[in-house]
Amino acid sequence: MASLTSTTQPISPEMIARYHEEGFLIVRDLFSAEEVGALAAEAESLIDRQELIDSDNIRCRWSNHHETEECLFDCFDPVIDLAPVCNYFANDKRILSILNAIYQEPAHLFKDKLIFKKPGVRGYALHQDYIGWDSFPESFVTAIVAIDKTTKENGATEVFPCLHQQGYLSPRDGQYHELSLEHIDESQGVPLELSPGDLALFSGFTPHRSSPNYSDQWRRQLYLSYNSASDGGDQRKAHYQEFHQWLHEKYAEYGKTEVYFQ
Ligand SMILES: O=C(O)CCC(=O)C(=O)O
């Protein structure tokens, strides 16, 4: 990665204030074409890792085709241990300095996933990323690194401004919850329409969703989630241990007991 340029870009206090007000922020042109090209090339090689893409491997997330219902591979979670360029972005000083400005203290990586969203893949129903586990950091913020141009047509993530101020809107029972539409005014949704090189950030309390990918191109994005230093410090390893335990239990509820992590 030594050939990639890496300058730190300041972010204005006005942008940080807007993030706190609205619960999301877009920073345009943060990364060079060379950096995003390296990430795209890595995503292309990862999709060929057929030995990993297995419905019993809990690193993989799946989603149905919005018309045919075919079950399609959608995401590696985690990804940085497989992918040096993803790891480069996860530790990027520009992202970390923006998070530092949001938190007013250092940030730690909590979670990392690469969503491929191939043509036809269904999107995500309305939800907040925060989960009501005692260990889950309330300071959770996700940074999206756009690999492909993201539009409404290909299923951009759509956020609902200012509602993060209400905190967690579901029971703190340790389960994943979708949100009903009565929590939002659908006309207020903002699709995070990004170009390669842009970064978007949103809070773990920001309600968001995405439509199916109606285009004939992939919509690949790297999702990097962080917490503040005073909210648990470096807990990525502990998070994945707990998450894997939770996934084992969820799969077992559906009779799937042979799952593994690779
Ligand atoms: O792919 C998207 O647009 C949204 C993904 C998402 O909401 C999630 O992974 O929690």
Ligand as a Chemical Component Dictionary entry (heavy atoms), coordinates in Angstrom:
data_LIG
# 
_chem_comp.id                   LIG 
_chem_comp.type                 NON-POLYMER 
_chem_comp.pdbx_formal_charge   0 
_chem_comp.three_letter_code    LIG 
# 
loop_
_chem_comp_atom.comp_id 
_chem_comp_atom.atom_id 
_chem_comp_atom.alt_atom_id 
_chem_comp_atom.type_symbol 
_chem_comp_atom.charge 
_chem_comp_atom.model_Cartn_x 
_chem_comp_atom.model_Cartn_y 
_chem_comp_atom.model_Cartn_z 
_chem_comp_atom.pdbx_ordinal 
LIG O1 O1 O 0 -26.522 -2.278 2.068 1  
LIG C1 C1 C 0 -27.110 -1.298 2.540 2  
LIG O2 O2 O 0 -27.453 -0.338 1.859 3  
LIG C2 C2 C 0 -27.420 -1.207 4.002 4  
LIG C3 C3 C 0 -26.694 -2.203 4.828 5  
LIG C4 C4 C 0 -27.144 -2.169 6.230 6  
LIG O3 O3 O 0 -28.038 -1.450 6.601 7  
LIG C5 C5 C 0 -26.504 -3.025 7.218 8  
LIG O4 O4 O 0 -25.615 -3.817 6.866 9  
LIG O5 O5 O 0 -26.879 -2.913 8.406 10 
# 
loop_
_chem_comp_bond.comp_id 
_chem_comp_bond.atom_id_1 
_chem_comp_bond.atom_id_2 
_chem_comp_bond.value_order 
_chem_comp_bond.pdbx_ordinal 
LIG O1 C1 DOUB 1 
LIG C1 O2 SING 2 
LIG C1 C2 SING 3 
LIG C2 C3 SING 4 
LIG C3 C4 SING 5 
LIG C4 O3 DOUB 6 
LIG C4 C5 SING 7 
LIG C5 O4 DOUB 8 
LIG C5 O5 SING 9 
# 
